[in-house]
Amino acid sequence: MGVEAARTTIPYPLRGRDGELTSLHDHLARLRSGAGISWLIEGAPGLGKSRLIEQAMSAAREDGFAVGHAVAEPGDVAVELAVLMDALFGGHEPLLERAAFGDSHASREQRYWLLQDIQTLLEQAALRQPILICLDDLQWADSGTRAAIRTLPARLASLPVGWVLAFRPAEPGSDLGRAVAEMLRNGASQAVLGLLDRAAVAEVMADVLGAAPDDSLLALADGIQGNPFFLLELLSGLREDHLVSVDGGHVTLVEARLPRRMRESMRRRLARMSPAARNAAAVAASMGRRFTVAQLAAVLEVPASALLDPVQELIGSEILADGGQTLSFTHDLNREAVRASQPSSAVHALDRQVASALLAAGALPVEVATQLASSAVPGDEVAITTLMKASDVLASTDPGQGADLARRALDLTTEAHPLRGPLVARAAVLLSAAGRSVEAKAFADSALRKALPARQEAEVRLSIATLFSISPEVRAESCRRALDLPGLPPDLRARLLVQLFYSLVVAVRPDQAQRLLAEVRHAVEQTGDSAARFILELGESALQYTRGYFGAALTLADTALRSGAELSEDHRLWLARDFRSRILAIMDRGDEALAAATEGIRAAQQARQGRALLLSENNRGRQLLQRGNLGDADAALEGRFSPDDAHLVLSVLDADAVVALGRIALHTGDLRQTELTAAIAQVMLKSGVPGVERHAAWLLALQAQAAGDPARARRWLIARGEEERLSVFPLFPLDPADDPQLVRIALDAGDRELAESATAGAERRAEISPGVPAFLASAVHARGLLSGNTALLAEAVTILEAGQRRLALASALEDLAVAEIRTGHGGQAIDPLDRALLIYAACGARWDLARIRRRLRRLGVRRRVPAERRPATGWAALTEAELAVVRFVADGLTNREVAERLYVSPHTVNGHLRHAFEKLGINSRVALTRIAAGTQEPA
């Protein structure tokens, strides 16, 4: 049982929520069976969200579940994982042992691992006892908690871990709105509370007043319009003013008027109380939802004994409730009404007074930051330094909130204040880190130059340019702005130049990067900066890759890694290792490439490097796709991207992973995933990053072609301009098998120029890399399609047969068959179609398989599903990877333990588990364990 807000527990049945109560009990039954559930409760204040949560907690405890509960406070928005930590580790009987958990004050990079730690602890606990986690008022939750509710319910769906989450209506584009949308896509259900109907109002009145209300009472209640909170206020007031009487089993009105407490504002209600009670209520409203008598006494600077009568008076008037260890307002609306009853200047002063008292009592700066931000006045030195410290804490976990606090602190300073420069610098960097690029640019251009000398401004802009999470276009512009500043020292200028070069390369602007290269080399050589040299070598490697010189790219990647060995670990060193693996893959050194990607996953997990793990897992998923291991590739990539976060796909490596996921969906006939990736791609198409936009256009073109609409496919290819279609390729990173597909789209759309351009590009890459079979096969395949030459297509098949690119081989076989049919040799098309059929069946490419069978039927040949194909359902349907995961999970291992044994990420383990459940027709580990115990596994 976690920390619970002290609320008035009303000893009456919950009326007017029959549908919600039925849904609640259905969810608890599912949880009891061993599967996870997520139930979202949305409603305006006073509609009964907290009552439903109380009902859920009570029913869960009766069933023997472990229950955690926490309520977000307005000030929690600045405290990382505050609400979730309360629910998991708070109270007399915490759900989880705090000693088993590491430090929760960590960077956003480490948040990934914190959530992994929480997931592991919940997995272990849920294997012993079903768990229900109830979080209320999530509109005030911090970014870490919002991230948790987006990820943990889906990851724990196979275990008896339930989530009941309540919040006020969320704006669709807000962080909470996006979290809710993603949870609904992942299978959560939602109850949207409305007003009570007249029958429910009558039932509530009968419960509270002890008898059925007459028509006059019901007419009086009509003015409440079915809001449960105000209805109870009305009924309490009627009793308080003796305006009702019971006669003959009915409650009647003594006098037809609203009770005084309903007619009066909170200001007048408080005016009828003692001065001590009024003061206590006003101060308490600035302290948050929960507080102790000792805290209240400390702020009021009176002994606790002096508050006994005022507190009792407030409890008697149903403004406060006694929760045992703490006091709380009976409802948020009462707290808000108390605050609204005071002059705004008084509220600010009280907020400031409370913040000072909490700081004096040892509160962390981040815990009082929200109060200080709203209550401090210019020149408040304590507020300035406290907000700066809080901003520093939030910089790594919630840069947007950190930026807002830094800017608020800046508003409190004078022009000559010594902290003004550091605050401007911090706000500029954090606004960029938060992805608020337009706001960040405007702030930097106006505030940086006013507050900082040229060198310091350049250093701030360099910091912005090294942020991996923002657009390379923004990073490049930051470098240009800095380089325009006068009097920069050579070492700073060199770092800016090399960062500009690198940003242009990863934005896939190779011509601009090439023009800058000589100047960058000279600057780096002059300064001898080892970090700059490493970035230069990595950037040159990527530039050579985009030019098609893969041998040179590999040599430069190796050189960069040797240079980077002198540096401390940073994201670019991990990126260099990942990029080297991708070069190996493109050069048909497949086993080395896959081994390097797997080692990258192992090393990233060991070093707790979240971004590096994502890169390596995306790389591995892409390589598995090219080998035709569609199920394993899907497990690695699925669930990493959503339309709500598509604006954050600013790296070509992330964009490539979206394309890979979309291609998997096409091969497997997964319409939901196809629609999802199409929505993501359409957002990516507006990113402003050329490399990302080209990936988006390519995926949308592939989807249109798969739908039988080559004209629409061509329209996607010209989304960035008519001439741009000729330079969509080569993509970065590229897939040699894409060239024939582009030729096919161009020919079907009647665009001969594009087909010839794509073929020439493929032949140029094959000429540059004569020892790489994939490029030779691609060039021959493309030329064969363009010319309709069956001999060339047969040659492409022969080359691909010696490699590991099964989908490319099947595609070449199919094109060979189509060419034979077009030349009137339908009989010679049957064998390549049969061979393509076997490959697609073995890969699980259901959509391709259906297409091949249609082609065969047109030739008068009917083929059953090949014996080599796994069944669609049942134990025998599981792949080797899925079987390995299932065996470990059935033995009671957590996702992390399975991941460590198989050298994959917990995300991939969860993906395999989800696929296995679908094939076995189950939804929980409990059911899996039963099946595993009673099934003879294949040898």
Disulfide bonds with the S-S distance in Angstrom:
none
